Amino acid sequence: MQTRLDRLQETIDRLAKKTDDSSAWTTKDVASLLSALAALAALFMSNRAVSISRSMTLTQLRQNVRNERAKALQTKLDTFYGPLVQLRNTSNLLYNVFRSRQRDPASFRTLTALLSGVQFEGNDKVLLDEIIKIGEETENLILKSSGLVDEDIQPLLGKATTHYRILRLAHKGLLKGEPEKYQEHVYPRELDPKITAKVGQIQCEIASLTRVDANASSTPT
């Protein structure tokens, strides 16, 4: 079947053959040529509009994906990493006070002290009780939010939850002695900077996705 474009092209070609003989041109020929050119322009613009529409649709789809990614990252921050940072900050502040009160703060480790039979009284006991409580809250948060945890941080979080459990057992007196065998289960201090770096990474990615969204929405059509 002959397409509309083919028919328009035939009309233009036929009229073009009369170019050498201007007397052969009639008013009807001129009208036909103008009509063919106008139709060709309209067809071009129509195809152009379809192409632009398709391009805009793909752009919107890509932006929708970016928006969903930004929402997922924000949920991860709000639900897991944000609360985790708050718990760790509170625990660190209390622990710094608690450790500063010990005989050798630089080498002091709570788990080792408990397993060695050290008894904490007065303010030290109050501080330790609160640190233990925050540790349990932190462990529950990690376990509850396991689906939001990035793979690269899972091993350290696993060490942290193991530490919290052993620390509670030692604090209750259910686990005693052999401190050297539990040396590897002291709190993994490298976890805190890892968490801080992860939060910064997520915030940067959200900012990048948001900038893309702002630029896309301001692009003239």
FENTACOR-V197766 format. One record per backbone hydrogen bond with DSSP energy under -0.5 kcal/mol. CO is the residue of the C=O (numbers start at 1). NH is the residue of the N-H. E is the energy in kcal/mol with one decimal. If there is no record, write none. Layout:
<<CO,NH,E> <CO,NH,E>>
This chain:
<<3,7,-2.0> <4,8,-2.3> <5,9,-2.2> <6,10,-2.1> <7,11,-2.0> <8,12,-2.2> <9,13,-2.5> <10,14,-2.7> <11,15,-2.1> <12,16,-1.9> <13,17,-1.2> <14,17,-0.5> <15,18,-1.3> <16,19,-1.6> <18,21,-1.2> <20,22,-0.5> <21,24,-1.8> <22,25,-1.2> <26,30,-2.2> <27,31,-2.4> <28,32,-2.6> <29,33,-2.6> <30,34,-2.7> <31,35,-2.6> <32,36,-2.6> <33,37,-2.8> <34,38,-2.5> <35,39,-2.4> <36,40,-2.5> <37,41,-2.5> <38,42,-2.4> <39,43,-2.6> <40,44,-2.4> <41,45,-2.6> <42,46,-2.3> <43,47,-2.4> <44,48,-2.6> <45,49,-2.5> <46,50,-2.1> <47,51,-2.4> <48,52,-2.6> <49,53,-2.9> <50,54,-2.6> <51,55,-2.3> <52,56,-2.8> <53,57,-2.2> <54,58,-2.2> <55,59,-2.2> <56,60,-2.4> <57,61,-2.3> <58,62,-2.4> <59,63,-2.3> <60,64,-2.5> <61,65,-2.0> <62,66,-2.1> <63,67,-2.8> <64,68,-2.4> <65,69,-2.1> <66,70,-2.5> <67,71,-2.3> <68,72,-2.3> <69,73,-2.2> <70,74,-2.3> <71,75,-2.4> <72,76,-2.0> <73,77,-2.0> <74,78,-2.9> <75,79,-2.8> <76,80,-1.8> <76,81,-1.9> <77,82,-3.1> <80,84,-2.5> <81,85,-2.4> <82,86,-2.0> <83,87,-2.4> <84,88,-2.5> <85,89,-2.7> <86,90,-2.2> <87,91,-2.6> <88,92,-2.7> <89,93,-2.2> <90,94,-2.2> <91,95,-2.8> <92,96,-2.4> <93,97,-1.5> <94,98,-2.7> <95,99,-3.5> <96,100,-1.8> <97,101,-0.7> <98,101,-0.9> <99,102,-1.9> <102,105,-0.6> <104,107,-0.9> <104,108,-0.9> <109,113,-2.1> <110,114,-2.5> <111,115,-2.5> <112,116,-1.4> <113,118,-2.4> <114,117,-1.5> <115,177,-1.8> <121,124,-1.2> <121,125,-0.7> <122,126,-1.9> <123,127,-2.7> <124,128,-2.6> <125,129,-2.8> <126,130,-1.8> <127,131,-2.2> <128,132,-2.7> <129,133,-2.1> <130,134,-2.4> <131,135,-2.2> <132,136,-2.0> <133,137,-2.0> <134,138,-2.5> <135,139,-2.3> <136,140,-2.3> <137,141,-2.1> <138,142,-2.3> <139,143,-2.4> <140,144,-2.7> <141,145,-2.0> <143,146,-1.0> <145,148,-2.3> <146,149,-1.0> <150,153,-1.5> <150,154,-0.8> <151,154,-0.8> <151,155,-0.6> <153,157,-1.9> <154,158,-2.4> <155,159,-1.8> <156,160,-2.0> <157,161,-2.5> <158,162,-1.9> <159,163,-2.2> <160,164,-2.5> <161,165,-1.8> <162,166,-2.4> <163,167,-2.8> <164,168,-2.0> <165,169,-2.1> <166,170,-2.4> <167,171,-2.4> <168,172,-2.1> <169,174,-2.1> <169,175,-1.2> <170,173,-0.8> <178,181,-1.1> <178,182,-0.6> <179,182,-1.0> <180,183,-0.9> <182,185,-1.8> <183,186,-1.3> <187,189,-1.2> <188,191,-2.2> <189,192,-0.6> <189,193,-0.6> <190,194,-1.1> <191,195,-2.4> <192,196,-2.3> <193,197,-2.3> <194,198,-2.1> <195,199,-2.4> <196,200,-2.1> <197,201,-2.3> <198,202,-2.4> <199,203,-2.5> <200,204,-2.2> <201,205,-2.0> <202,206,-2.3> <203,207,-2.3> <204,208,-2.2> <205,209,-2.4> <206,210,-2.3> <207,211,-2.2> <208,212,-2.0> <209,213,-2.0> <210,214,-2.3> <211,215,-2.4> <212,216,-2.5> <213,217,-2.0> <214,218,-1.1> <215,219,-0.5> <216,219,-0.9>>
